[in-house]
Amino acid sequence: MQRRKSILRILLLILMLPFSSASAEQWGGFTYTESDGAITITGYSCPDGAAVIPSLIDDKPVVRIGYQAFFECAGLTSVTIPSSVTTIDQRAFYGCVGLTSAVIPGSVRHIGHHAFYGCTSLTSSPLRAPSSLVIVNRAD
C-alpha cells in the first residue's frame, strides 16, 4: 500500500512538469518557440498595420501560428501567412477587430476553433483560403 502511494506521488509530480521545455524567443515583433527544427509563432508585438509572417526564422520553417498568438491585436489590418505554415491554432487571431484581410496559403490544413473570432472587420471576400482546408468547429 505504501509503495502504491509513493508511485502515485511520483506520477503526480511528473504530470505537474511542463509539457514542453521550449522557451520563448524573439524575432522582429514575433515571439516564437522552436521544437524539432520547426517554429511556432506564439505572440506578436501588435504594431498597427500589416503583418507579414516570415517563412523562416533562424533558418527553421515557421509551421504553426500558436494559440492566441495575435490575441486582440486591434490595430492589425492585414496578415500574410507563408506557405510553410500548416496549422493556425485556436484563437490565433481572436479579437483582431481591425483585421480586414487575411491570405491563407494552400499549405494550411487546419484552422482551430475561434481562430478568427471577433475579427469584425474581416469580410468573406478578402479571406482567401485553400479548398482543402479543414476548419475545426470545436475546442481542440
CORQUI-V820402 format. One record per pair of residues at least 6 apart in sequence whose C-alpha atoms are under 8 Angstrom apart, sorted by the first residue. I is the first residue (numbers start at 1). J is the second residue. If there is no record, write none. Layout:
<<I/J> <I/J>>
This chain:
<<22/33> <22/34> <22/35> <23/33> <23/34> <24/31> <24/32> <24/33> <24/42> <25/31> <25/32> <25/33> <26/32> <27/57> <29/44> <29/45> <29/46> <30/41> <30/42> <30/43> <30/44> <30/45> <31/41> <31/42> <31/43> <31/44> <32/39> <32/40> <32/41> <32/42> <32/43> <33/39> <33/40> <33/41> <33/42> <34/40> <37/60> <37/61> <38/60> <38/61> <38/62> <38/63> <39/57> <39/60> <39/61> <39/62> <39/63> <39/64> <40/62> <40/63> <40/64> <40/65> <40/66> <41/62> <41/64> <41/65> <41/66> <41/69> <42/65> <42/66> <42/67> <42/68> <42/69> <43/66> <43/68> <43/69> <43/70> <44/69> <44/70> <46/70> <46/73> <46/74> <46/75> <46/76> <47/73> <47/75> <47/76> <48/74> <48/75> <48/76> <48/77> <49/75> <49/76> <49/77> <49/78> <50/76> <50/77> <50/78> <50/79> <51/76> <51/77> <51/78> <51/79> <51/80> <52/79> <52/80> <52/81> <53/79> <53/80> <53/81> <53/82> <54/62> <54/81> <54/82> <55/61> <55/62> <55/82> <55/83> <55/84> <55/85> <56/62> <61/84> <62/84> <62/85> <63/84> <63/85> <63/86> <63/87> <64/85> <64/86> <64/87> <64/88> <64/89> <65/85> <65/87> <65/88> <65/89> <65/92> <66/88> <66/89> <66/90> <66/92> <67/88> <67/89> <67/90> <67/91> <67/92> <68/89> <68/90> <68/91> <68/92> <68/93> <68/94> <69/91> <69/92> <69/93> <70/92> <70/93> <70/94> <70/96> <71/91> <71/92> <71/93> <71/94> <71/95> <71/96> <72/93> <72/94> <72/95> <72/96> <72/97> <73/93> <73/95> <73/96> <73/97> <73/98> <74/95> <74/96> <74/97> <74/98> <74/99> <75/96> <75/97> <75/98> <75/99> <76/96> <76/97> <76/98> <76/99> <77/98> <77/99> <77/100> <77/101> <78/99> <78/100> <78/101> <78/102> <79/99> <79/101> <79/102> <79/103> <80/102> <80/103> <80/104> <81/102> <81/103> <81/104> <81/105> <82/104> <82/105> <83/105> <83/106> <83/107> <83/108> <84/107> <85/105> <85/107> <85/108> <86/107> <86/108> <86/109> <86/110> <87/108> <87/109> <87/110> <87/111> <87/112> <88/108> <88/110> <88/111> <88/112> <88/115> <89/110> <89/111> <89/112> <89/113> <89/115> <90/111> <90/112> <90/113> <90/114> <90/115> <90/139> <90/140> <91/112> <91/113> <91/114> <91/115> <91/116> <91/117> <92/114> <92/115> <92/116> <93/115> <93/116> <93/117> <93/119> <94/114> <94/115> <94/116> <94/117> <94/118> <94/119> <95/116> <95/117> <95/118> <95/119> <96/116> <96/118> <96/119> <96/120> <97/118> <97/119> <97/120> <97/121> <97/122> <98/119> <98/120> <98/121> <98/122> <99/119> <99/120> <99/121> <99/122> <100/121> <100/122> <100/123> <100/126> <101/122> <101/123> <101/126> <101/127> <102/126> <102/127> <102/128> <103/126> <103/127> <103/128> <103/129> <104/127> <104/128> <104/129> <104/130> <105/128> <105/129> <105/130> <106/129> <106/130> <106/131> <106/132> <106/133> <107/130> <108/130> <108/133> <109/132> <109/133> <109/134> <110/133> <110/134> <110/135> <110/136> <111/133> <111/134> <111/135> <111/136> <112/135> <112/136> <112/137> <112/138> <112/139> <112/140> <113/135> <113/136> <113/137> <113/138> <113/139> <113/140> <114/137>>
